[in-house]
Amino acid sequence: MKKMTLYILIFIVFPITLYGQNDTLNKKVNPINDDTYLHPIDVNTPYTLKKGEWFYAQSFQTLPLPGWAFVGLTDKLTLQLDFTPIIGGFFVEPHYPLPSVSLRYKLFEQKNIRPTFSIESQFFHIWQSLERFEVDKISLYQEGSYFHFKTMFGYEIKPLYIDFSIGIDYINKMWWEQDNIVINTLTQNINPNYSIGISYRPSKWISYHIATSYGATLTYFENAPRKIQFSYGIRIAPFYKNRFGILRNMRLELISVNAWFNDIDKYSGFPLPLYPLFYWQW
């Protein structure tokens, strides 16, 4: 996996980055520094998409299934649909879509010392026991409904962005198994979550990020409560001056994800910021 990611970076990312930044013939540009960031490196921001604005992300981890999308229903209300479980649910018992939807509503924007403030809720349901992922040969299973509620605050001190979130997670049933032996179980459990993130956007084509969180997150090791996570990485707009919209709107996130699972006292992650996530925002 690490070797494949390195090949991608060397043979694809760097050449297209140079190509994209040197295309000066096109008058249309879409720089990254004025994008709306919703979950940079898996942290929560309080910002919402404008009405009709779209975001679509694709991870190698979910292929061949589609990724997830956000759409601005209004300037203050953003809807997220996770197509991976919705479509993937048809391929596992009992062959129903696994509903996964979230809504974020912005109550007010930053003014003087008052931060931008939003609330977000997510609902996810698994019809019967499903293995989510594995950590050091210990498998995480979940069954039933998952729900989270988060309050989010953010300050823009351009080019610096500081984001906070705090909330709760509810999990109907979650357990860890090793060699078919259950070693830890949570049932109808409520846990806190929080995140703190800092983003630095010094240019039109790259931004830098660092974040820490406790509890369930959206993108990596998603919907797993009671974990500690530390992430850092960059976002790149390699084609922001390209004449073709599909390239001009493309972004690449390279992230280091480090997660500690307290229930089993194990670590899993990607220590260097090389794990790629492609997304489009328009």
C-alpha positions in Angstrom: 0.0 0.0 0.0 2.8 2.5 0.9 4.8 1.6 -2.2 1.7 2.0 -4.4 1.0 5.4 -2.9 4.6 6.5 -3.5 4.4 5.5 -7.1 1.2 7.5 -7.5 2.8 10.6 -6.0 6.0 10.4 -8.1 4.5 9.5 -11.5 1.1 11.2 -11.4 0.9 14.0 -8.7 4.1 15.8 -9.3 3.9 16.0 -13.2 0.3 17.1 -13.2 1.0 19.6 -10.5 3.6 21.3 -12.7 1.4 21.1 -15.8 -1.6 22.6 -14.0 0.3 25.5 -12.5 1.9 26.5 -15.8 -1.3 26.6 -17.9 -1.6 30.4 -18.2 -3.7 30.5 -21.4 -7.0 29.8 -19.6 -8.8 32.8 -18.0 -10.9 30.6 -15.7 -9.2 29.8 -12.4 -10.4 28.0 -9.2 -7.8 28.5 -6.5 -7.9 26.4 -3.4 -7.5 29.2 -0.8 -11.1 30.4 -1.2 -12.7 26.9 -1.1 -15.2 26.0 1.6 -13.5 23.3 3.7 -15.9 20.9 5.4 -13.7 18.1 6.8 -10.1 18.9 6.0 -7.9 15.9 7.2 -11.0 14.6 9.0 -11.5 17.6 11.3 -14.9 19.4 11.6 -15.3 23.0 10.5 -18.5 25.1 10.9 -18.7 26.1 7.2 -21.4 25.2 4.7 -21.5 25.1 0.9 -23.4 27.7 -1.0 -26.7 26.8 -2.5 -26.2 24.5 -5.5 -22.5 24.0 -4.7 -21.2 20.3 -4.8 -18.4 18.3 -3.3 -17.6 14.7 -4.3 -14.7 12.7 -2.7 -13.2 9.4 -3.8 -10.8 7.2 -1.8 -8.8 4.3 -3.1 -10.0 2.4 0.0 -13.6 2.4 -1.2 -13.0 1.4 -4.8 -14.8 0.1 -6.9 -17.7 1.6 -4.8 -18.3 5.3 -5.1 -17.3 7.8 -2.4 -19.4 10.5 -0.7 -20.9 13.8 -1.7 -22.0 17.1 -0.1 -24.5 19.5 -1.7 -25.6 22.9 -0.6 -29.3 22.8 -0.2 -29.3 26.5 0.9 -26.4 28.8 1.8 -26.8 27.6 5.4 -27.8 24.0 5.0 -25.5 21.3 3.6 -26.5 17.7 3.0 -24.0 14.8 2.9 -24.7 11.4 1.4 -22.2 8.5 1.8 -22.6 6.5 -1.3 -20.2 3.7 -0.2 -22.6 2.1 2.3 -25.7 3.1 0.4 -24.6 1.3 -2.7 -22.4 -1.3 -1.0 -25.3 -2.4 1.2 -26.8 -4.2 -1.8 -23.8 -6.5 -1.8 -24.0 -7.7 1.8 -26.8 -9.4 3.7 -29.7 -8.6 3.8 -29.0 -6.7 0.5 -30.5 -3.4 1.5 -28.8 0.0 1.3 -27.2 1.1 4.5 -28.6 4.6 5.1 -25.9 7.2 5.8 -26.9 10.8 5.8 -25.8 14.0 7.6 -27.0 17.6 7.8 -25.1 20.7 8.8 -26.8 24.0 9.5 -24.9 27.2 10.0 -26.5 29.4 12.6 -24.4 32.5 12.2 -21.1 33.7 10.7 -18.0 35.2 12.3 -18.4 38.8 13.4 -15.8 40.5 15.6 -15.0 38.1 18.4 -18.0 35.9 17.7 -17.0 32.7 15.7 -18.8 31.1 12.9 -21.2 28.5 14.6 -22.9 25.5 13.1 -24.6 22.3 14.2 -24.4 18.9 12.5 -26.1 15.5 12.9 -25.5 12.2 11.2 -27.5 9.0 11.1 -26.1 5.6 9.9 -27.9 2.2 10.2 -26.5 -1.3 9.7 -29.2 -3.9 9.3 -27.2 -6.8 10.8 -23.6 -7.3 12.1 -21.0 -5.9 9.7 -17.2 -5.9 9.9 -16.1 -2.3 9.6 -12.3 -2.6 9.6 -9.4 -4.4 11.2 -6.7 -3.2 13.6 -3.7 -5.5 14.2 -5.8 -8.6 13.4 -8.6 -7.5 15.7 -11.9 -6.8 13.8 -14.4 -4.1 14.6 -18.1 -5.0 14.1 -21.1 -2.8 14.4 -24.9 -3.5 14.2 -27.9 -1.2 14.4 -28.0 2.6 14.4 -25.3 5.1 14.9 -26.0 8.8 15.5 -23.9 11.8 16.3 -24.6 15.5 17.1 -21.9 18.1 17.0 -21.6 21.8 17.6 -18.8 23.5 15.5 -17.0 26.8 15.9 -14.5 28.5 13.6 -12.3 31.6 13.3 -10.9 32.9 10.0 -7.7 35.0 10.5 -6.7 34.7 6.9 -4.6 32.8 5.8 -5.1 31.0 9.1 -8.3 29.0 10.0 -8.9 27.6 13.5 -11.8 25.1 14.0 -13.3 23.4 17.1 -16.1 20.9 17.5 -17.7 19.1 20.5 -20.7 16.7 20.7 -21.9 13.2 21.4 -22.0 9.8 19.7 -24.6 7.1 20.1 -23.8 3.6 19.1 -26.4 0.8 19.3 -23.9 -2.1 19.3 -20.2 -2.3 18.6 -17.7 -5.0 19.5 -14.1 -6.2 18.8 -13.3 -9.8 17.8 -10.0 -11.6 17.7 -9.9 -15.2 16.4 -13.8 -15.2 16.7 -13.6 -14.3 20.4 -15.3 -11.1 21.5 -12.9 -9.0 23.6 -14.8 -5.8 24.0 -18.5 -4.7 23.6 -20.4 -1.4 23.7 -24.2 -1.6 23.7 -26.5 1.4 23.5 -23.6 3.6 24.5 -23.2 7.4 24.5 -19.8 9.0 24.3 -18.4 12.5 23.8 -16.5 13.6 20.8 -14.4 16.7 20.0 -11.9 17.9 17.4 -9.5 20.8 17.0 -7.9 21.7 13.7 -5.7 24.4 12.2 -5.5 25.2 8.5 -3.0 27.5 6.8 -3.7 28.6 3.3 -0.7 30.7 2.0 -1.3 30.3 -1.7 -3.8 29.5 -4.5 -2.7 25.9 -5.0 -1.7 24.4 -1.6 -2.9 24.5 2.1 -1.4 22.9 5.2 -3.4 21.2 8.0 -3.0 19.7 11.5 -5.8 18.2 13.7 -6.5 16.1 16.7 -9.8 14.5 17.7 -11.5 12.2 20.2 -14.5 10.0 19.3 -16.1 9.2 16.0 -14.9 10.9 12.8 -16.3 11.1 9.3 -13.6 10.0 6.8 -11.0 7.7 8.3 -11.9 4.9 10.7 -15.3 6.5 10.5 -18.1 6.2 13.1 -15.8 4.5 15.6 -16.3 6.2 19.1 -13.8 6.4 21.9 -10.7 6.6 19.7 -8.0 9.3 19.7 -6.8 10.5 16.3 -4.0 12.8 15.2 -3.7 13.9 11.6 -1.7 16.2 9.5 -1.3 16.8 5.8 -1.8 19.1 2.8 -4.4 19.8 0.2 -3.4 20.6 -3.4 -5.2 22.1 -6.4 -2.8 20.8 -9.2 -5.0 22.1 -12.1 -6.6 25.2 -10.7 -5.8 27.2 -13.9 -6.7 24.4 -16.3 -9.1 25.0 -19.2 -11.1 21.9 -18.4 -13.5 22.2 -15.5 -13.1 18.6 -14.3 -9.4 19.2 -13.8 -9.7 22.8 -12.6 -12.1 21.7 -9.8 -10.1 18.6 -8.8 -8.3 18.6 -5.4 -5.9 16.1 -3.8 -5.6 15.6 0.0 -2.4 13.9 1.2 -2.8 12.9 4.9 -1.1 11.1 7.7 -3.8 9.5 9.9 -2.8 8.1 13.4 -5.5 6.5 15.5 -5.3 4.9 19.0 -8.2 2.6 20.0 -8.6 2.7 23.7 -10.9 -0.3 23.9 -8.3 -2.6 22.6 -5.1 -0.6 23.4 -4.0 -0.7 19.7 -2.7 1.8 17.1 -3.4 1.9 13.4 -2.5 4.6 10.9 -0.3 6.0 8.2 2.6 7.9 9.8 3.7 9.9 6.7 1.3 12.3 4.9 1.1 10.2 1.7 -2.3 8.6 1.9 -4.2 10.1 -1.1 -7.8 11.3 -1.3 -9.2 12.9 -4.5 -12.1 15.2 -4.5 -13.9 17.7 -6.7 -15.6 20.9 -5.6 -17.7 23.1 -7.9 
